[in-house]
Amino acid sequence: MLAMVLVLSAVEHTLPPLLPFFPGLTLGLANVLVMYTVFFIGGKAAIGLSLLKALFVFLTRGAIAGLLSLSGGVSCVLLVIVLLRIFKDKISYITISVLSAITFNVGQLVAASFIVNLPGVLYYLPVAVLCSVVLGAITGIVLKILLPVLNRADSARLY
C-alpha cells in the first residue's frame, strides 16, 4: 500500500496544477489509498501511512511540503476515523471523501499560515473548500470504483 501511495504522490506532483492560481491543488489520488486503509485495514495503519507519505514528501520536496503533507494527511485521517466511529455504515464513501478533502486543505492552510506567519493564507479557504467538494466527490467515486481491485490486491498480499 505504501508503494502505491508514494508512486501516486510522486506522479501527482509532476502534473500541472489544476488551478494556476491555487498551487498544490491536486486530485488527491494517493488519499484514495489512505482512505481505503482507514476503512479496511485500520486507523493506526492509515496514520502510519500518512506519516510515511509526509516523510517521503519531506525527503523529495523539502521541509515545508513535508509539513503541509503531514498536517493535511493526519488531520483528514483523524476525521475519517471519528466519522466512522460515529456513523459506522451510515455514511457514504463520497461524503467521507468530501469531508476528508476539506479537512486536508484546511489542515494545510492552517499550517501554511503558521509557516509564513501570515493569516492572509486563509483567504484561499473558500476556493479550497469549493475545490475540496468537487475533488473529494471525484476521489470518493474513484475509491468506490477501485474497491474490488484494491480488495483483490489486499487479499493477495503475502504475510
C-alpha positions as CSV (number, residue, x, y, z in Angstrom):
1,M,0.0,0.0,0.0
2,L,2.8,2.4,0.9
3,A,4.5,1.9,-2.5
4,M,1.3,2.7,-4.3
5,V,0.7,5.8,-2.2
6,L,4.3,7.1,-2.8
7,V,4.0,6.4,-6.6
8,L,0.7,8.3,-6.8
9,S,2.0,11.1,-4.7
10,A,5.1,11.5,-6.9
11,V,3.1,11.2,-10.2
12,E,0.5,13.8,-9.0
13,H,3.4,16.2,-8.1
14,T,4.6,16.1,-11.7
15,L,1.3,17.1,-13.2
16,P,0.5,20.8,-13.8
17,P,-1.7,22.5,-11.2
18,L,-5.5,22.1,-11.7
19,L,-5.9,25.8,-11.0
20,P,-3.0,28.0,-11.8
21,F,-3.8,30.5,-9.0
22,F,-4.0,27.7,-6.4
23,P,-0.7,25.9,-6.5
24,G,-0.5,22.4,-5.0
25,L,-4.2,21.6,-5.6
26,T,-4.3,18.0,-6.8
27,L,-6.9,15.3,-7.3
28,G,-5.7,13.6,-4.1
29,L,-5.4,10.1,-5.7
30,A,-2.9,9.0,-3.1
31,N,-5.6,9.8,-0.5
32,V,-7.9,7.2,-2.1
33,L,-5.5,4.6,-0.8
34,V,-5.2,6.2,2.6
35,M,-9.0,6.2,2.9
36,Y,-9.0,2.5,1.8
37,T,-6.5,1.8,4.6
38,V,-8.7,3.5,7.2
39,F,-11.8,1.6,6.0
40,F,-10.4,-1.9,5.6
41,I,-7.1,-2.1,7.5
42,G,-7.4,0.3,10.4
43,G,-6.9,3.8,11.6
44,K,-3.4,3.2,13.1
45,A,-2.2,1.8,9.8
46,A,-3.7,4.8,7.9
47,I,-2.0,7.3,10.3
48,G,1.3,5.4,9.8
49,L,0.8,5.6,6.0
50,S,0.1,9.3,6.2
51,L,3.3,9.8,8.4
52,L,5.4,7.8,5.9
53,K,3.9,9.7,3.0
54,A,4.7,13.0,4.7
55,L,8.3,11.8,5.3
56,F,8.6,10.9,1.6
57,V,7.3,14.3,0.7
58,F,9.8,15.9,3.1
59,L,12.7,14.0,1.6
60,T,11.7,14.6,-2.0
61,R,10.2,18.1,-1.9
62,G,11.5,19.8,1.2
63,A,10.5,20.6,4.8
64,I,7.6,22.9,4.0
65,A,6.0,20.5,1.6
66,G,6.5,17.7,4.2
67,L,4.9,19.7,7.0
68,L,2.0,20.6,4.7
69,S,1.6,16.9,3.8
70,L,1.7,15.9,7.4
71,S,-0.8,18.5,8.6
72,G,-3.3,17.7,5.9
73,G,-2.8,14.0,5.9
74,V,-3.0,13.3,9.6
75,S,-5.9,15.7,10.1
76,C,-8.0,14.1,7.4
77,V,-7.2,10.5,8.6
78,L,-8.3,11.5,12.2
79,L,-11.5,13.0,10.8
80,V,-12.3,9.8,8.9
81,I,-11.6,7.7,12.0
82,V,-14.0,9.8,14.0
83,L,-16.7,9.8,11.3
84,L,-16.5,6.0,11.0
85,R,-16.8,5.6,14.8
86,I,-19.8,8.0,14.9
87,F,-21.7,6.9,11.8
88,K,-20.3,3.4,11.1
89,D,-22.0,2.2,7.9
90,K,-24.5,5.1,7.7
91,I,-22.2,7.5,5.8
92,S,-21.1,7.2,2.2
93,Y,-17.6,7.0,0.8
94,I,-18.3,10.1,-1.2
95,T,-19.4,12.1,1.9
96,I,-16.4,10.9,3.8
97,S,-14.2,11.8,0.9
98,V,-15.6,15.3,0.5
99,L,-15.2,16.0,4.3
100,S,-11.8,14.5,4.2
101,A,-10.7,16.6,1.3
102,I,-12.0,19.8,3.1
103,T,-10.1,18.8,6.3
104,F,-7.0,18.1,4.3
105,N,-7.0,21.5,2.7
106,V,-7.9,23.3,5.9
107,G,-5.1,21.5,7.8
108,Q,-2.7,22.5,5.1
109,L,-3.8,26.1,5.1
110,V,-3.6,26.4,8.8
111,A,-0.1,25.0,8.8
112,A,0.8,27.3,5.9
113,S,-0.5,30.4,7.8
114,F,1.8,29.5,10.7
115,I,4.8,28.7,8.5
116,V,4.6,32.1,6.7
117,N,3.3,33.8,9.8
118,L,0.6,35.4,7.6
119,P,-3.1,34.7,8.3
120,G,-3.8,36.0,4.8
121,V,-3.1,32.5,3.5
122,L,-6.5,31.6,4.9
123,Y,-8.1,33.8,2.2
124,Y,-7.6,30.7,0.0
125,L,-10.1,28.9,2.2
126,P,-13.2,29.5,0.2
127,V,-11.5,28.3,-3.0
128,A,-10.0,25.3,-1.2
129,V,-13.4,24.3,0.2
130,L,-15.1,24.6,-3.1
131,C,-12.4,22.6,-4.8
132,S,-12.4,20.1,-2.0
133,V,-16.1,19.4,-2.5
134,V,-15.6,18.7,-6.2
135,L,-12.4,16.8,-6.0
136,G,-13.4,15.0,-2.8
137,A,-16.5,13.7,-4.6
138,I,-14.3,12.6,-7.5
139,T,-12.0,10.8,-5.1
140,G,-14.9,9.1,-3.4
141,I,-16.2,7.9,-6.7
142,V,-12.7,6.6,-7.7
143,L,-12.5,4.8,-4.4
144,K,-15.9,3.2,-4.9
145,I,-14.9,2.1,-8.4
146,L,-11.5,0.8,-7.3
147,L,-12.7,-1.1,-4.2
148,P,-12.9,-4.5,-6.0
149,V,-9.4,-4.1,-7.4
150,L,-8.0,-3.0,-4.0
151,N,-9.7,-5.8,-2.1
152,R,-8.3,-8.3,-4.5
153,A,-4.8,-6.8,-4.2
154,D,-5.1,-6.7,-0.4
155,S,-6.3,-10.3,-0.2
156,A,-3.4,-11.4,-2.4
157,R,-0.6,-9.9,-0.3
158,L,1.8,-12.2,1.4
159,Y,2.0,-12.3,5.2
